[in-house]
Amino acid sequence: GQRRVLAAIVAAAFALRLGWALGVRPEAPWDWADSGDQFSYYHYGGEIARGRGYVSYITGQATAYYPIGYPALLGALYFVALHTPITDDLMLVTALFHVVLGTASVLLAFVVGRAMAGPRVGIVAAALLAGFPNLVYQVSSVQLETTFIFLVLAALAVIVTHDWTAGPPGPRRLAAFGAVMGVAVLVRPFAAVLLVGLVGALASLRVP
């Protein structure tokens, strides 16, 4: 029964996000003063996809003003879109990318909630995430929140699904956690705070 409920929640989350992505088709951000960070992410993603690198549109020099993670992910997506006959509508590509990550985040919320407090809490967490208005709205924007939430939940899912009563996680699980968290840090550096939780959990086991 819980599996059917979860499947319905995930399906509803996907339908909401896809419907919004296809129904609300904003124009590509064209000016930083008007669109702020969205313009920067869209611009740098496009520049990376076209082989021009990560160069500031203000100074004309290589920059690290925005963390490279999200523009690089967009750059990879845009490269595929621009070099295949699929579509050259980069805003649609961005929205569909967010639809996939946003829906996957709902499933990850269940995984994390179930591991920490049981399947009922997992179901509630998934349902809240599935219908949270701002998370649906964000899929048609060029903001990094959808990607960041997915990465943080993925990192948490890797580490909280370990059976901590059997001792600390093994090298493979720790490596997987580190890899996902590393990508999250490249999107938003303060994701590194996840290490504090891991260190605390290991300390509670008195791991040297």
KEZA-22362 format. One record per residue (C-alpha): residue in three letters; chain; y, x negated, z. Coordinates in steps of 0.001 Angstrom, whole numbers, plus 500000, padded with zeros to 6 digits. Example, Ala and Ser with C-alpha at 12.3 -4.5 7.8 and 13.67 -1.06 7.14 Angstrom:
<dotis>
<doti residuo="ALA" cadena="A" py="495500" px="487700" pz="507800"/>
<doti residuo="SER" cadena="A" py="498940" px="486330" pz="507140"/>
</dotis>
This chain:
<dotis>
<doti residuo="GLY" cadena="A" py="500000" px="500000" pz="500000"/>
<doti residuo="GLN" cadena="A" py="502413" px="497202" pz="500823"/>
<doti residuo="ARG" cadena="A" py="501664" px="495574" pz="497486"/>
<doti residuo="ARG" cadena="A" py="502548" px="498787" pz="495667"/>
<doti residuo="VAL" cadena="A" py="505764" px="499128" pz="497640"/>
<doti residuo="LEU" cadena="A" py="506662" px="495504" pz="496932"/>
<doti residuo="ALA" cadena="A" py="505890" px="495940" pz="493225"/>
<doti residuo="ALA" cadena="A" py="508157" px="498999" pz="493126"/>
<doti residuo="ILE" cadena="A" py="510964" px="497104" pz="494887"/>
<doti residuo="VAL" cadena="A" py="510706" px="494143" pz="492518"/>
<doti residuo="ALA" cadena="A" py="510594" px="496477" pz="489496"/>
<doti residuo="ALA" cadena="A" py="513668" px="498332" pz="490753"/>
<doti residuo="ALA" cadena="A" py="515474" px="495038" pz="491350"/>
<doti residuo="PHE" cadena="A" py="514696" px="493925" pz="487804"/>
<doti residuo="ALA" cadena="A" py="515779" px="497255" pz="486299"/>
<doti residuo="LEU" cadena="A" py="519062" px="497270" pz="488230"/>
<doti residuo="ARG" cadena="A" py="519920" px="493735" pz="487227"/>
<doti residuo="LEU" cadena="A" py="518855" px="494048" pz="483608"/>
<doti residuo="GLY" cadena="A" py="520685" px="497349" pz="483249"/>
<doti residuo="TRP" cadena="A" py="523846" px="495836" pz="484668"/>
<doti residuo="ALA" cadena="A" py="523526" px="492707" pz="482526"/>
<doti residuo="LEU" cadena="A" py="523127" px="494719" pz="479323"/>
<doti residuo="GLY" cadena="A" py="525591" px="497454" pz="480249"/>
<doti residuo="VAL" cadena="A" py="528412" px="495248" pz="481503"/>
<doti residuo="ARG" cadena="A" py="529154" px="492600" pz="478901"/>
<doti residuo="PRO" cadena="A" py="532250" px="490684" pz="480012"/>
<doti residuo="GLU" cadena="A" py="533999" px="488349" pz="477619"/>
<doti residuo="ALA" cadena="A" py="533467" px="484630" pz="478001"/>
<doti residuo="PRO" cadena="A" py="535970" px="483075" pz="480444"/>
<doti residuo="TRP" cadena="A" py="538690" px="481449" pz="478372"/>
<doti residuo="ASP" cadena="A" py="541205" px="480076" pz="480864"/>
<doti residuo="TRP" cadena="A" py="540887" px="478451" pz="484257"/>
<doti residuo="ALA" cadena="A" py="543985" px="480182" pz="485643"/>
<doti residuo="ASP" cadena="A" py="542516" px="483547" pz="484704"/>
<doti residuo="SER" cadena="A" py="538815" px="483006" pz="485475"/>
<doti residuo="GLY" cadena="A" py="538760" px="480159" pz="487998"/>
<doti residuo="ASP" cadena="A" py="535371" px="478588" pz="488654"/>
<doti residuo="GLN" cadena="A" py="533659" px="480774" pz="486069"/>
<doti residuo="PHE" cadena="A" py="535647" px="479108" pz="483310"/>
<doti residuo="SER" cadena="A" py="534735" px="475650" pz="484608"/>
<doti residuo="TYR" cadena="A" py="531004" px="476365" pz="484832"/>
<doti residuo="TYR" cadena="A" py="530972" px="477989" pz="481395"/>
<doti residuo="HIS" cadena="A" py="533047" px="475221" pz="479818"/>
<doti residuo="TYR" cadena="A" py="531057" px="472338" pz="481293"/>
<doti residuo="GLY" cadena="A" py="527738" px="474004" pz="480508"/>
<doti residuo="GLY" cadena="A" py="528819" px="474383" pz="476892"/>
<doti residuo="GLU" cadena="A" py="530061" px="470796" pz="476703"/>
<doti residuo="ILE" cadena="A" py="526779" px="469453" pz="478076"/>
<doti residuo="ALA" cadena="A" py="524816" px="471598" pz="475620"/>
<doti residuo="ARG" cadena="A" py="526857" px="470226" pz="472710"/>
<doti residuo="GLY" cadena="A" py="526294" px="466619" pz="473797"/>
<doti residuo="ARG" cadena="A" py="529837" px="465956" pz="474965"/>
<doti residuo="GLY" cadena="A" py="528923" px="465175" pz="478547"/>
<doti residuo="TYR" cadena="A" py="530588" px="466200" pz="481777"/>
<doti residuo="VAL" cadena="A" py="534223" px="465400" pz="481034"/>
<doti residuo="SER" cadena="A" py="537186" px="466984" pz="482794"/>
<doti residuo="TYR" cadena="A" py="539215" px="469356" pz="480630"/>
<doti residuo="ILE" cadena="A" py="542277" px="468289" pz="482625"/>
<doti residuo="THR" cadena="A" py="542057" px="464491" pz="482628"/>
<doti residuo="GLY" cadena="A" py="539687" px="463900" pz="479708"/>
<doti residuo="GLN" cadena="A" py="537608" px="461589" pz="481910"/>
<doti residuo="ALA" cadena="A" py="534132" px="461851" pz="483415"/>
<doti residuo="THR" cadena="A" py="534269" px="464056" pz="486495"/>
<doti residuo="ALA" cadena="A" py="532265" px="465121" pz="489508"/>
<doti residuo="TYR" cadena="A" py="534760" px="467717" pz="490745"/>
<doti residuo="TYR" cadena="A" py="532102" px="470426" pz="490508"/>
<doti residuo="PRO" cadena="A" py="528550" px="469483" pz="491536"/>
<doti residuo="ILE" cadena="A" py="526524" px="468869" pz="488397"/>
<doti residuo="GLY" cadena="A" py="523579" px="471153" pz="489225"/>
<doti residuo="TYR" cadena="A" py="524767" px="474523" pz="487965"/>
<doti residuo="PRO" cadena="A" py="526635" px="473275" pz="484852"/>
<doti residuo="ALA" cadena="A" py="523557" px="471180" pz="483966"/>
<doti residuo="LEU" cadena="A" py="521262" px="474211" pz="484255"/>
<doti residuo="LEU" cadena="A" py="523634" px="476204" pz="482064"/>
<doti residuo="GLY" cadena="A" py="523796" px="473267" pz="479667"/>
<doti residuo="ALA" cadena="A" py="520019" px="473275" pz="479266"/>
<doti residuo="LEU" cadena="A" py="519985" px="477026" pz="478639"/>
<doti residuo="TYR" cadena="A" py="522899" px="476861" pz="476238"/>
<doti residuo="PHE" cadena="A" py="521300" px="473976" pz="474333"/>
<doti residuo="VAL" cadena="A" py="518220" px="476111" pz="473677"/>
<doti residuo="ALA" cadena="A" py="520358" px="479101" pz="472693"/>
<doti residuo="LEU" cadena="A" py="522563" px="477089" pz="470334"/>
<doti residuo="HIS" cadena="A" py="519662" px="475292" pz="468658"/>
<doti residuo="THR" cadena="A" py="517297" px="478220" pz="468166"/>
<doti residuo="PRO" cadena="A" py="517671" px="481550" pz="466357"/>
<doti residuo="ILE" cadena="A" py="517262" px="483496" pz="469607"/>
<doti residuo="THR" cadena="A" py="520958" px="484183" pz="470238"/>
<doti residuo="ASP" cadena="A" py="524230" px="482299" pz="470400"/>
<doti residuo="ASP" cadena="A" py="525727" px="484758" pz="472894"/>
<doti residuo="LEU" cadena="A" py="526029" px="482400" pz="475836"/>
<doti residuo="MET" cadena="A" py="527276" px="485084" pz="478205"/>
<doti residuo="LEU" cadena="A" py="524140" px="487127" pz="477505"/>
<doti residuo="VAL" cadena="A" py="522002" px="484025" pz="478036"/>
<doti residuo="THR" cadena="A" py="523698" px="483453" pz="481394"/>
<doti residuo="ALA" cadena="A" py="523213" px="487064" pz="482448"/>
<doti residuo="LEU" cadena="A" py="519521" px="487114" pz="481520"/>
<doti residuo="PHE" cadena="A" py="519011" px="483836" pz="483374"/>
<doti residuo="HIS" cadena="A" py="520546" px="485450" pz="486439"/>
<doti residuo="VAL" cadena="A" py="518408" px="488565" pz="486006"/>
<doti residuo="VAL" cadena="A" py="515264" px="486433" pz="486191"/>
<doti residuo="LEU" cadena="A" py="516436" px="484391" pz="489184"/>
<doti residuo="GLY" cadena="A" py="517827" px="487442" pz="490976"/>
<doti residuo="THR" cadena="A" py="514544" px="489331" pz="490606"/>
<doti residuo="ALA" cadena="A" py="512524" px="486297" pz="491686"/>
<doti residuo="SER" cadena="A" py="514749" px="486010" pz="494769"/>
<doti residuo="VAL" cadena="A" py="513672" px="489489" pz="495851"/>
<doti residuo="LEU" cadena="A" py="510035" px="488399" pz="495799"/>
<doti residuo="LEU" cadena="A" py="510895" px="485190" pz="497638"/>
<doti residuo="ALA" cadena="A" py="512727" px="487185" pz="500320"/>
<doti residuo="PHE" cadena="A" py="509482" px="489059" pz="500930"/>
<doti residuo="VAL" cadena="A" py="507508" px="485805" pz="501117"/>
<doti residuo="VAL" cadena="A" py="509927" px="484270" pz="503617"/>
<doti residuo="GLY" cadena="A" py="510225" px="487446" pz="505691"/>
<doti residuo="ARG" cadena="A" py="506456" px="487952" pz="505830"/>
<doti residuo="ALA" cadena="A" py="505843" px="484346" pz="506861"/>
<doti residuo="MET" cadena="A" py="508437" px="484493" pz="509632"/>
<doti residuo="ALA" cadena="A" py="508049" px="488010" pz="511034"/>
<doti residuo="GLY" cadena="A" py="505283" px="489903" pz="509246"/>
<doti residuo="PRO" cadena="A" py="504889" px="491961" pz="506062"/>
<doti residuo="ARG" cadena="A" py="507054" px="494889" pz="507176"/>
<doti residuo="VAL" cadena="A" py="510029" px="492600" pz="507731"/>
<doti residuo="GLY" cadena="A" py="509286" px="491032" pz="504364"/>
<doti residuo="ILE" cadena="A" py="509393" px="494435" pz="502689"/>
<doti residuo="VAL" cadena="A" py="512691" px="495310" pz="504362"/>
<doti residuo="ALA" cadena="A" py="514200" px="491954" pz="503385"/>
<doti residuo="ALA" cadena="A" py="513105" px="492414" pz="499772"/>
<doti residuo="ALA" cadena="A" py="514489" px="495960" pz="499648"/>
<doti residuo="LEU" cadena="A" py="517853" px="494883" pz="501071"/>
<doti residuo="LEU" cadena="A" py="518140" px="492052" pz="498587"/>
<doti residuo="ALA" cadena="A" py="517028" px="494234" pz="495681"/>
<doti residuo="GLY" cadena="A" py="519776" px="496787" pz="496130"/>
<doti residuo="PHE" cadena="A" py="522600" px="494725" pz="497588"/>
<doti residuo="PRO" cadena="A" py="525534" px="495621" pz="495314"/>
<doti residuo="ASN" cadena="A" py="527204" px="492231" pz="495149"/>
<doti residuo="LEU" cadena="A" py="523961" px="490527" pz="494143"/>
<doti residuo="VAL" cadena="A" py="523513" px="492983" pz="491290"/>
<doti residuo="TYR" cadena="A" py="527124" px="492583" pz="490224"/>
<doti residuo="GLN" cadena="A" py="526918" px="488786" pz="490141"/>
<doti residuo="VAL" cadena="A" py="524261" px="488642" pz="487396"/>
<doti residuo="SER" cadena="A" py="526781" px="489276" pz="484618"/>
<doti residuo="SER" cadena="A" py="529217" px="486644" pz="485910"/>
<doti residuo="VAL" cadena="A" py="529208" px="482881" pz="485460"/>
<doti residuo="GLN" cadena="A" py="529094" px="482237" pz="489189"/>
<doti residuo="LEU" cadena="A" py="526491" px="480033" pz="490839"/>
<doti residuo="GLU" cadena="A" py="525582" px="482294" pz="493765"/>
<doti residuo="THR" cadena="A" py="522539" px="483857" pz="492080"/>
<doti residuo="THR" cadena="A" py="521101" px="480427" pz="491297"/>
<doti residuo="PHE" cadena="A" py="521908" px="479030" pz="494740"/>
<doti residuo="ILE" cadena="A" py="520312" px="481949" pz="496586"/>
<doti residuo="PHE" cadena="A" py="517149" px="481564" pz="494513"/>
<doti residuo="LEU" cadena="A" py="516909" px="477835" pz="495242"/>
<doti residuo="VAL" cadena="A" py="517489" px="478221" pz="498978"/>
<doti residuo="LEU" cadena="A" py="514874" px="480967" pz="499229"/>
<doti residuo="ALA" cadena="A" py="512445" px="478892" pz="497161"/>
<doti residuo="ALA" cadena="A" py="512893" px="475902" pz="499491"/>
<doti residuo="LEU" cadena="A" py="512401" px="478128" pz="502533"/>
<doti residuo="ALA" cadena="A" py="509322" px="479740" pz="501009"/>
<doti residuo="VAL" cadena="A" py="507733" px="476328" pz="500483"/>
<doti residuo="ILE" cadena="A" py="508171" px="475288" pz="504097"/>
<doti residuo="VAL" cadena="A" py="507745" px="478529" pz="506072"/>
<doti residuo="THR" cadena="A" py="504451" px="479471" pz="504391"/>
<doti residuo="HIS" cadena="A" py="502862" px="476401" pz="505942"/>
<doti residuo="ASP" cadena="A" py="500639" px="477081" pz="508957"/>
<doti residuo="TRP" cadena="A" py="502676" px="475291" pz="511605"/>
<doti residuo="THR" cadena="A" py="500036" px="475944" pz="514267"/>
<doti residuo="ALA" cadena="A" py="497830" px="473453" pz="512412"/>
<doti residuo="GLY" cadena="A" py="500392" px="470666" pz="512608"/>
<doti residuo="PRO" cadena="A" py="503201" px="469381" pz="510390"/>
<doti residuo="PRO" cadena="A" py="503253" px="469957" pz="506628"/>
<doti residuo="GLY" cadena="A" py="501486" px="467420" pz="504435"/>
<doti residuo="PRO" cadena="A" py="503163" px="465023" pz="502006"/>
<doti residuo="ARG" cadena="A" py="502761" px="467336" pz="498995"/>
<doti residuo="ARG" cadena="A" py="504430" px="470276" pz="500684"/>
<doti residuo="LEU" cadena="A" py="507220" px="468100" pz="502016"/>
<doti residuo="ALA" cadena="A" py="507700" px="466623" pz="498543"/>
<doti residuo="ALA" cadena="A" py="507857" px="470106" pz="497026"/>
<doti residuo="PHE" cadena="A" py="510387" px="471178" pz="499660"/>
<doti residuo="GLY" cadena="A" py="512444" px="468049" pz="499011"/>
<doti residuo="ALA" cadena="A" py="512413" px="468592" pz="495256"/>
<doti residuo="VAL" cadena="A" py="513613" px="472194" pz="495465"/>
<doti residuo="MET" cadena="A" py="516161" px="471381" pz="498150"/>
<doti residuo="GLY" cadena="A" py="517381" px="468461" pz="496048"/>
<doti residuo="VAL" cadena="A" py="518166" px="470800" pz="493159"/>
<doti residuo="ALA" cadena="A" py="519868" px="473192" pz="495595"/>
<doti residuo="VAL" cadena="A" py="522026" px="470309" pz="496883"/>
<doti residuo="LEU" cadena="A" py="523054" px="469500" pz="493313"/>
<doti residuo="VAL" cadena="A" py="524218" px="473108" pz="492974"/>
<doti residuo="ARG" cadena="A" py="525897" px="473297" pz="496386"/>
<doti residuo="PRO" cadena="A" py="525806" px="470186" pz="498584"/>
<doti residuo="PHE" cadena="A" py="525804" px="472054" pz="501897"/>
<doti residuo="ALA" cadena="A" py="522230" px="473148" pz="501124"/>
<doti residuo="ALA" cadena="A" py="521400" px="469846" pz="502836"/>
<doti residuo="VAL" cadena="A" py="521655" px="471749" pz="506125"/>
<doti residuo="LEU" cadena="A" py="518074" px="472877" pz="505403"/>
<doti residuo="LEU" cadena="A" py="517038" px="469388" pz="506487"/>
<doti residuo="VAL" cadena="A" py="518361" px="470146" pz="509962"/>
<doti residuo="GLY" cadena="A" py="515966" px="473076" pz="510233"/>
<doti residuo="LEU" cadena="A" py="513062" px="470976" pz="509013"/>
<doti residuo="VAL" cadena="A" py="513828" px="468161" pz="511451"/>
<doti residuo="GLY" cadena="A" py="514099" px="470698" pz="514265"/>
<doti residuo="ALA" cadena="A" py="510740" px="472224" pz="513356"/>
<doti residuo="LEU" cadena="A" py="509084" px="468812" pz="513226"/>
<doti residuo="ALA" cadena="A" py="510695" px="467852" pz="516533"/>
<doti residuo="SER" cadena="A" py="509263" px="470968" pz="518148"/>
<doti residuo="LEU" cadena="A" py="505812" px="469631" pz="517233"/>
<doti residuo="ARG" cadena="A" py="506775" px="466249" pz="518712"/>
<doti residuo="VAL" cadena="A" py="506074" px="464525" pz="515425"/>
<doti residuo="PRO" cadena="A" py="507011" px="460831" pz="515628"/>
</dotis>
